[in-house]
Amino acid sequence: MHVAETKQLFTKQGLTFQELDPILEKVRAGMEDGFLVASDAESAHYLFIIGKTLYSGAVMTKTDKHLTPVADFFSWYAKKGSANLEVVKGDKKLLLCMLVKLSHKATQTFTTDVIDLEDVIKKIDDGKKDCIVALHGEKGWGFSIFIGGNALATFVDKAPELDQTPLDRLLLYTHSMPHDKPLSVEVFGDTRVVPASDSGDMPAAPVTAHFAKPSSGATIEVLEDGKPIGTFPVSGAMEIGREKTNAIMLAEAGVSRSHAVIEEKNGKFIITDHKSANGTFFKGTRIESKELHNGDEITIRKYTLRFHAAKGAEKSEPEEDLASKTIFAEMPPMPAKAPAAQPGQAAQAAAGIGQADAGATASVVFADGNSHPLGSITTIGKDAEADIKVEGMLVGKRHATIIRGKGMYKIIKKEGLAPLKINGEKKDEHVLKDGDSIEISGLKLTFRAGKV
């Protein structure tokens, strides 16, 4: 998964597991935030590092993607023997985007030739939503983070211009794409990501030896339709699923390829469901994660997994709840709440007219003296959903867009044959100044800056 605005620090084809420790020592010394990805022809296995902490693992195949314990990265690599390895440095917020994409299902998926991204962003703005927008094109993946409806950060394969806001970057990037090569877009409404249960500081060298732990003495007895079919010692992270690569393979079709995992940390044994289609159950109740105690029976379809603790094992003290920590612990201040709507504004909102931030009074004024307030995005064209309608054979559905940026408003011509004229001159884009005249196919507007 090639991602925009990352820096590759190391790459090697066929790096052996024994060669991994010197690489990890360099990572420990020189990388604050980033990830390692080890891959073969079938899958890619990620190890995310945030604030020099081993934060989470992840796996991506052609048919599946999910987060995993940190130990899974090492156990897969050790079993494989060698893999293609990349070490990549990236912004912490960008890593959040990647973790969300790898762990959640998109709430909306579309291509930019079918749905206009501006419409989606306006709904995000109107709803004051938190979400992540993922873009995929020829150059790989780009992302944008929205908090409270406002674009907080954008990561795309295009250098930012001076004073360009995250929203500017996102829209100008999508506008620059060729019409015959639309972008694939995924919107993720769930932005919460938690660290793996074995998240923590990188252990002392050799790191790989730390994760190649001997058997804990605990075992999992597997029964199929009540009949015992095998007993498995618990060692490290034990993946459960239909694929043969799992430590416990359950062959029934109703079991997901990667269904669940059992892992040990500080003497505790935790089973975690991988968002499987048919679920993981304890005493008839579907679970997402559960600490296992001696004799506990977990049900997956027709299989029962009976946990046997090691002899003499003692219950450990409860540990810190890592699930309460997310990357968004550093939440930016939310925008000020807009004042109550004045007479006439309710009708504008119902018509889909974008509203500017609290205190903003920028607008465009029609020839008859009526005005239209400018929001984050204001569209002009003959499309039924356009904020400002203009007719004409040469006018495009979304002919132009006015974008609110950092301390300014910018108008951009998007499509159509009719020229965009600013103060009588043809323009493709222009930073608007108070009093500028805008003309498209007979429609004449005057820009009034107000407060941005």
N, C-alpha and C positions, 0 to 999 in steps of 0.2 A: 504494500500500500504506500505509494509515493505521496508524500505530503508536502505542501508548499511551505516555504520559509523555515526549513530545517537545514542543519549543517551536518554533513556526513563526516565523522571523525575517523572512522576506520571501516574497511571492508576487506573480506577475504573469502574466497570460495573454498569450501572443504576444510574449514578450521576444525581441528579435533577438539574433543572435550578437554583433553589434557592441556591444550594450549589456551584455554579460556581464562585461567586464573591471572596470568600477566596482563591480559586485556582488562579484566575487572579491577586490577590494582591501578591502572592508568585512569580508568573511569572514576574510581574513588578519589583520586588526586585532582582530577581536572574537569569533572562535569557535575554541575549542580542539578540540572533538569534535562532529561532526555530519555532515550530508550535503546535497548538492544533488540534486534530481531534476528532470530535464527530460523532458517527456512530450508525446505527441500522441495521436491516437485509437488508434494501433496498439501503442505500446510506451512504456515508462518507462526512462530511462537515468539511472543513479545515479553520483555521484562522492562517495566516502567520504573524510572528513578525520578523522584520529585523531592527537592530539597535534600539531595544526597541520601535519601531514604529509599530502600527497595519497597515500592508502593504496591505494585500488583503485577501479575502475569496476565497474559491473554493469548488466545489462539484464534487463528482465522484459517478456514478451509474454503473450498468452493461452495460448500453448502451450509456452513455454520460459523458462528463467531460468538465468543463469550470471554469474560474475564475468568482468571484462574488464580489459585494460590501462587505465590512467588516460587515455591519449590517445584511446581510443575514445569517451569522453564528448564530447570536443571535436570529433573528426572527424565524429561523427554530428550534433552540433549545427551545425557549420559547413555540412555538406551540407544539412541541413534548412532553415537560414536563420533560423528562429524557432521557439520552442516555449513551452509553459507551464512556468514555472520556480518551484520552491519551494526555500527555504533553511531547513533544519531543524536545530535544536540537540538533541543527545541524549547520554545517558550512554555512556561507552566500552563498558561491558558490554552495553548494549542494542544498540549498533552491531555487536558480535560476534554477537549473536543474529540480526540482520538478514543479516549476511554468511553465516552458516551456512545460513540458510533459502534464500538466493539461490544458494548454491553446492553444497549437498548434497541427496541424496534422503533423505526421512524413512524411518527404520527401522520406524516404526509409525504408522498413521493410523487415527483413529476419531472418533466423536462421543460426547459424554458421556451420551447417552440409551441407548447400546448397551454401552459399557464404562465402568465406574466409574474415574474418574481416580485415586482413592485406591489402587486395586489396582496401577495402573501405578507410582505413586510408591513404594509399598511394595517393589516389585520393584527399583526404582532404588536404594532405601535398602539392601535386603538384598544387592544385588550390588555396592554401593559404586561405582556407575557415574558417569562423567562424561557428561552429556547436556544437551541443551536441549529444553525443552518449549514448543511454540508453540501459542497458543490463538487461535481466530478466531471472532468473533461480530459482532453488529450494529455495535458501536463500533470494529471494526477488529482489529488484531493485538496480542496480549499475549505476553509471554515469561517463562520462568523458567529459570535456570541452576543445574544441579546439579553439584557437584564432590565426588567420593568418596561419592556417595549423598546428600549434604546440600545443601539449597537455599541457594545463595549470594546470589541476587538475583532479585526478581520485579518485572516491569513490567506493570501492568494499569491500566485506566481506572477506578481507584477509589483515593481518597486513603488512604494508610496511617494506621492508628490508632496510638496511643501504645504503644511497646514491642512492636509487631507484627513477628513474624519473617517472612522471605520465604516460608516454608512456610505460615504463617497466611494471608498475603495471597493466595497462590495458591488454597488450599482455600476460604477464605471468599468469595473472588470467584466461584469456580465454584458454590459453594452458593447464592449470591445470584441466579444466573441463573434465569429462568422455565423451568419444566419443558417448555413447548411451544417453547422456543427454545434447543435444545442447542448447545453449543460444538463446533466442529471442532478436533481436537487432532492435532498432528504431533510425534513424538518423534524427535530427531536424535541418534544415537549417536556420530557423528563431529563433534567440535567444533573441529577444527583448521582454521584459516584462515590463509593466507599473503598477504603484500602482493603487489600486482601487480609484474611485472618492471620497470616504469617508475615504481614508487613512489619518492617523495622529497619534499624541501621544495618548497613552492610557488615557482616561478621568479619572477624579477623581472618587474614589469609592463612591457608588457602580457602577461598570462599566455597568452591565446589565440594570440598570435603565436609563442610558444615551441612550441606543439603543431602549428602549421600549417607543418610543415617541408617544404622542397623535397625533390625526389627524391634518394635517396642514391647513385644511380648503379648500384645493384644491381637485378637483374631476376629475375622468375619466369617461366620458360617452361612453358606448360601443354600437355600432350599427352593426347589421348583415344585409347585403344587404340593407343598408339604414334605417332599422327599429331599434329603440332603444330597447335594451334587458337588460340594467342595468346601474346603476351609482355607482361608487366605490370611497369612500374617500381615498385620498393618505396619507398613514401612513408608515413611514420607507421605506423599499425597497419592492416594489410590483413586484413580479415575474409574468410574462405573458407566457402562454403556454398551451399545450394540456392536460397536467396532471392535475388531480383534486387537487393536492397539491398547485397549483399556486393560487396567490391572484386573478388574472383574468384568468379564464379558457376559452379558445377558442377551441371548440370541433372539428373543422374541421381537417381532416387527414393531410392536407398540412401545418398545423401549427406544429412547432417543439415542442417536449415535454417541453423543457425549451427554449422559443423563444426569450424573451427580458425581460428587467427589467426597471421599473421607480423608481427613487430614488431622495430624497431631500437632499441637502446640502447647508447650509447657505442661505436658501430661494430660491435656484435654484432647478429646477426640470429637471432631465436628463433622457432621454430614451436611453438605450444601447442595441443593438442587440447582442445575444449570438451566433454569427456566425451561424445563422439559415440557413437551406437549401433553403428556399424560400424568405427570406429577410424581412426587415422592411422598409417601404417607407414613404417619406414626399414629397408631391406634385409630385408624380411619380418618384422620385429619391431615389434609395436605399441608406440607411444611416447605419453607424456603431454606431454613437452616436449623440445626438442632444439635446440642451437645449429647453425646452418647454415653449411657451408663450401662454397667454390666447387666446383660440379659435383654436390653432393648431390642425390639424387632422393628425393622423398617421394611415397608412393603413397596415394591415397584412392579406393577402389573401382576404376573403370576409368581413372582419371586419374593422370598422373605430373606432379609439380611439380618442375621442375629449377631449382636455384638457381644464378645467375651473379653472382659478386661484382663490385663495381666495379673497373675496371682500376687496378692499383697499390694496391689496398686492403691494409692490413697488419692482422695479427691483434692485437687489443688484449689488455692484461693482464687476467687473470681478476678479476672484481669480487666484492664481498661477496655471499655466498649469502643473499638475503633470505628464501628459503624456510625458513631456520632460525628466523625470527622469527615469533611469533604474538602475538595479543592476550593470550593466556594466559601471556605471559612473567611477568606479575605473579600467579603462582599463589598462592592462599591456603594457609596451613598445613593439612595433611591432619589429619583427626581421629585421636585416639590409637587404636591398635589395641585391639580389645576383648580382655579376658582369655579364656583357654581356657574352653570350656563346662563347666559343672558337671553332675553327674549329674541327669538329668531335662530339661536344657535342650535336648539334641539332639532329643528327642521333640517339644518345643515348636517348635523350628525347623522340623522336618519337617512339623508341622501348620500352618505358616505364621504362627506367633505372632511379632509384631514384638518385637525386643529394644531396650532403651533403650541410650543411649550408655554408653561405659565409665564405671563408677562410679555410674551411675544405678540407683536401687533403687525408684523409684516404682512403685506397683502398685495394683490394686483387689482387695479381699478379699471372697470370697463368704460367705454366711451360715454355711456349714459349716466355715469357717476356711481353705479353700484360697485361694490368691492367684494373680493373673495379672499378670506384669510388663508395664509400659507401654512401648511403643516410640514411634517418631515419630508413627505413626498407629495407633490401635486402634479397630476397628469393632465395633459391637454391633448385632445384628439376627438375623433368621431365615434370612438367606442362608447357603447351604452354606459360603461362603468367609469369613463373618464370623469375627472373632477370638473374640468372646464371643457364644454362641448364646442367644437368648431366643425362646420361642414365644408364640403368641397371634394371634387373628384380626385384632387391631388393630395388630399389630407390623409395621413395614416391613422389607424385606429388608436395608437399611442404615439402621436406625432412628436411630442416633446414632454420633458419632465423637468420640474423645478425641484431641486434637492436642497434641503436645509443643511448647511455644513457648519464648520467651526467659525462663528462670527460672520457668516456670509450666506447668501443664497446663489445657487448656480443653476442655469437653465441649459439643458442638453437636448439636441435634436436626435430623435431615435430612428424615425422611419418616415415614409411618405415623400412625395416629390415636391410639394410646396415648400418654398424656402422659409427658414426661420430668420426674421430680420430683427436686429437690435439697433435701435436708433437709425433705421434705414439701411443698415449694412447686413449682408448675409453672414450668418454665423452658424457653426455647428455646436458650439458651446460658449458660454459667457458667464462670468461672475457679475451678478446684477448689482447696480448702484441705484440709489434713490433717484427716481425720476426717469429711469431708463424706459424707453418705449419698446414693446414687444408686438410683433405683427406676424400672423400666420393666416394666409388665405382670407384676408378681409377682416379677421378678428384683430382688434387693437386693444392692447392692455398697457397700463402704466404701473411700473413697480414702485411700491412705497416700502422703504426699508423698515421703519418702525424699530423694534428691538428684536435682535436675533437670539 
